[in-house]
């Protein structure tokens, strides 16, 4: 009998110990989960010193400097839900002297974009990256680097597929606002500037403009092209020459908005970049980032 009681006692004790062990393991898992969460939160970078985060009513939107990227903490749907204005107030465009805006579309990627970022860092120049939502999903760390290094970021749709973007303004807005959410998840803010895939001379029709304006987006095309996405496939020297030729004439408001691309296939663009910068510096250009205050190129 005593042995039986002892056996039961040992059995209960063992169960209790095993139970405690499991509980400890569970709490370890919890701690692990919590620390992963903390890491995820910590990954959202702090706002770079030169950036402007618009206030709820966009009252701090006028800028006198050309190299301060502008972002919003709210997506358009968050603004709508909170009863905040979505449309921007009337804007005075920045037109002081010759300003070159280096813009890179279709990225980010993990091959060419980092090279471009290294070059820009070496020269101390800020540029503008019009990114696609699906690329940001694939390369969030590269977007984070673009932001942390003080460049401007614009929205270039989710997937760049014309037949999905251009049947209707609704389709277009869905891709733009969804891309905002993806960008905000990575850097904590979203852009106010967009560039429509293919440009306004492409499949963008006059219907798109009022909707974008009502939602507070400002679209910028370009007036100087590197032609790095055309069938010409220019080599680095040809890219430099193309940009040189197009910046010889006087451009509207002194603004050279230069179209380039930063995807894995655009190694020639990265190779041309130091030469492009030299050509522009020699012509007396300063460098700026695209904001809602950047003059329209045409
Ligand atoms: Zn594009």
Boltz pocket constraint, residues with backbone or C-beta under 6 A from the ligand:
constraints:
  - pocket:
      binder: B
      contacts: [[A, 105], [A, 106], [A, 156], [A, 160], [A, 197], [A, 198]]
      max_distance: 6.0
